[in-house]
């Protein structure tokens, strides 16, 4: 459970609070005064870095998980925008995504965070991708990943199966820099460490630990999770943080 622990003290904090109100999956945040909501509504998708956006509009159907949008040029049958997991199918968000070029591929990291995937697929005519072991959550998916070897989608996108949280969990690595991790890996601000969350491991903790160890071989500077905070450091610091995370997990 979470709560508002600090009331906004200036214009920037007020805007962030209103963005949280829009993003909240259960409409649990409110205001005692009438607010101008248009800027907060228009803030999503919210830029993170280099054509990567946070979608906001978290869905209760996905346990409030974050979803992300990659915006990139399309050339023939390659490239195009990628929606990672599903936010709420909200009209303001859909219109903003349309303005950014729509969605060509919806990458579903695992079975828990599919939310309104069918509505997004119908509206944008995008393909959906999910692992075979989690396909029961999106049986209509147009592409199913088999096995547990990494698979390259194009020069910029690499699918990395990471069984553990669920049997069919996957990460998506973009430009050897941004790792979209679903519920596999996140930053914990309380302990200031990376980890996988044993209390929410639905399949196998040993598998999740070894999946985590395999990620050390890949270069990235960003972790963009479904739950927990985003994390950004340079590649050497990230590699060390991943080594530390695996050591802690193996000791549990």
C-alpha positions in Angstrom: 0.0 0.0 0.0 1.1 3.6 -0.7 0.0 7.0 0.4 0.6 10.6 -0.4 3.3 11.5 2.2 4.1 15.1 1.1 1.8 17.8 -0.1 3.1 19.7 -3.2 4.9 22.9 -2.1 5.5 24.5 -5.5 4.3 24.5 -9.1 6.6 21.6 -10.2 5.5 19.4 -7.3 1.9 20.2 -7.9 2.3 19.1 -11.6 3.9 15.9 -10.4 1.1 15.3 -7.9 -1.5 15.8 -10.7 0.4 13.4 -13.0 0.3 10.8 -10.1 -3.5 11.4 -9.9 -3.8 10.6 -13.6 -1.5 7.6 -13.4 -3.1 6.0 -10.3 -4.7 2.7 -11.3 -7.5 2.9 -8.7 -8.2 6.7 -8.6 -7.0 6.9 -5.0 -5.5 10.4 -5.2 -7.7 13.5 -5.1 -7.6 17.2 -4.4 -9.7 19.4 -2.1 -9.5 22.2 -4.7 -10.5 22.3 -8.3 -7.4 21.8 -10.5 -6.6 22.4 -14.1 -6.0 18.9 -15.3 -5.2 19.5 -18.9 -1.4 19.8 -18.5 -1.2 16.5 -16.4 -3.4 14.7 -18.9 -1.2 15.8 -21.8 2.0 14.9 -20.0 1.7 11.2 -20.9 3.4 9.5 -22.5 6.1 11.1 -20.4 9.6 11.3 -22.0 12.4 9.4 -20.1 15.3 9.4 -22.6 16.1 8.9 -26.3 12.6 8.1 -27.6 11.6 6.1 -24.6 8.4 7.1 -22.7 6.5 6.2 -19.6 2.9 5.7 -20.5 1.3 6.6 -17.2 -2.4 5.5 -16.9 -1.5 2.4 -14.9 -4.2 -0.3 -15.0 -5.7 -2.1 -12.0 -5.9 -5.1 -14.3 -2.1 -5.2 -14.3 -1.8 -4.6 -10.6 -0.8 -1.0 -11.3 2.3 -1.9 -13.3 4.1 0.7 -15.4 4.1 0.4 -19.2 6.4 2.1 -21.7 6.5 3.2 -25.3 9.5 3.2 -27.6 9.2 5.7 -30.5 11.4 5.0 -33.5 11.2 5.3 -37.2 9.6 2.6 -39.3 11.2 1.4 -42.6 9.3 -1.2 -44.5 8.8 -4.2 -42.2 11.4 -3.2 -39.6 11.4 -0.5 -36.9 8.3 1.2 -35.7 7.0 2.0 -32.2 6.9 -0.6 -29.4 4.4 -0.6 -26.5 5.8 -2.6 -23.6 3.0 -4.0 -21.5 -0.4 -2.5 -21.4 -1.6 0.7 -19.7 -5.3 1.6 -19.4 -7.0 2.2 -22.7 -7.7 5.8 -22.0 -8.7 8.2 -24.8 -6.2 11.0 -24.0 -3.4 8.5 -23.9 -4.5 6.7 -27.1 -4.7 10.1 -28.9 -1.2 11.0 -27.7 0.2 7.7 -28.8 -1.4 8.2 -32.2 0.3 11.6 -32.5 3.6 9.8 -31.8 3.1 7.4 -34.6 0.9 4.6 -33.1 2.0 1.1 -32.1 3.5 -1.5 -34.4 4.4 -4.1 -31.7 3.1 -4.7 -28.2 5.7 -6.6 -26.2 4.1 -8.4 -23.2 6.7 -9.1 -20.6 4.6 -11.7 -18.8 1.1 -12.8 -18.0 0.4 -10.3 -15.1 0.7 -7.1 -17.0 -1.4 -7.5 -20.2 -4.4 -5.3 -19.0 -6.1 -3.8 -22.1 -3.9 -5.5 -24.7 -6.8 -6.5 -26.8 -8.2 -3.0 -27.1 -4.8 -1.6 -28.1 -4.3 -4.3 -30.6 -7.7 -3.7 -32.2 -7.2 0.1 -32.3 -3.7 0.3 -33.6 -3.7 -3.0 -35.6 -0.4 -3.9 -33.8 1.1 -7.4 -33.3 1.3 -8.7 -29.8 4.2 -10.8 -28.5 4.3 -13.1 -25.5 6.2 -16.2 -24.4 4.5 -19.5 -25.0 4.6 -20.4 -21.3 2.5 -17.3 -20.4 0.3 -17.3 -23.5 -2.8 -18.2 -21.6 -3.0 -14.5 -20.6 -3.1 -13.4 -24.3 -4.2 -16.3 -26.4 -4.8 -14.0 -29.4 -1.1 -12.9 -29.5 0.2 -12.8 -33.1 3.7 -13.9 -32.2 4.7 -16.4 -29.5 8.3 -16.7 -28.3 9.4 -20.3 -27.8 12.3 -21.6 -25.7 14.7 -19.7 -23.4 17.4 -18.5 -25.7 17.7 -14.7 -26.5 16.1 -13.8 -29.8 16.9 -10.7 -31.9 13.9 -9.0 -33.4 16.0 -6.4 -35.3 19.2 -4.4 -35.0 17.8 -2.6 -31.9 15.6 -5.1 -30.1 16.6 -8.2 -28.3 14.2 -10.5 -26.5 15.7 -12.2 -23.4 13.6 -14.9 -21.7 14.0 -14.8 -17.9 11.9 -17.5 -16.3 11.4 -17.1 -12.6 8.7 -14.5 -11.6 6.5 -16.4 -14.1 7.6 -19.3 -16.3 7.2 -17.1 -19.4 8.7 -13.9 -18.2 10.8 -11.9 -20.7 12.9 -8.8 -20.8 13.3 -6.6 -23.8 16.7 -4.9 -24.4 16.6 -1.8 -26.6 19.8 -0.4 -28.2 22.0 -2.2 -25.7 21.0 0.5 -23.2 17.3 0.2 -22.0 16.3 -3.0 -20.3 12.5 -3.4 -19.9 12.2 -5.9 -17.1 8.5 -6.4 -16.3 8.3 -7.9 -12.8 11.7 -9.7 -13.1 14.1 -7.0 -11.9 13.6 -3.6 -10.2 15.3 -1.0 -8.1 14.2 -0.9 -4.4 14.5 2.6 -3.1 14.2 1.5 0.5 17.3 -0.7 0.4 18.9 1.1 -2.6 19.5 -2.3 -4.3 18.5 -4.2 -7.4 16.6 -7.4 -6.9 13.8 -9.7 -8.0 11.3 -9.7 -5.1 11.1 -13.2 -3.7 7.7 -12.6 -2.0 6.2 -12.1 -5.5 8.0 -14.9 -7.3 5.1 -17.0 -8.7 7.1 -19.7 -10.5 10.6 -20.5 -9.2 13.2 -18.4 -7.2 16.2 -20.5 -8.3 15.2 -20.1 -11.9 14.7 -16.3 -11.4 18.2 -16.1 -9.8 19.9 -17.8 -12.7 17.9 -15.8 -15.2 19.2 -12.7 -13.3 22.8 -14.0 -13.6 22.5 -14.3 -17.4 21.6 -10.6 -17.6 25.0 -9.7 -16.4 26.4 -10.6 -19.8 24.4 -7.8 -21.5 25.3 -4.1 -21.6 22.6 -1.7 -20.4 22.4 1.5 -18.4 18.6 1.7 -17.7 16.3 -0.6 -15.9 12.7 0.1 -16.7 10.5 -2.2 -14.5 6.8 -2.8 -14.2 7.0 -2.4 -10.4 9.6 -0.6 -8.4 11.6 2.5 -9.4 13.5 3.0 -12.6 17.3 2.9 -12.3 20.0 4.6 -14.4 23.8 4.3 -14.0 26.6 3.8 -16.4 27.3 0.3 -17.8 30.2 -0.6 -15.4 28.2 0.5 -12.3 25.1 -1.4 -13.6 27.2 -4.6 -14.1 28.5 -4.4 -10.5 25.0 -3.7 -9.2 23.8 -6.8 -11.1 26.6 -8.9 -9.6 25.6 -7.8 -6.1 21.9 -8.5 -6.8 22.7 -12.1 -7.9 24.9 -12.7 -4.9 22.1 -11.5 -2.6 19.5 -13.7 -4.3 21.7 -16.8 -4.2 22.1 -16.3 -0.5 18.4 -16.1 0.2 
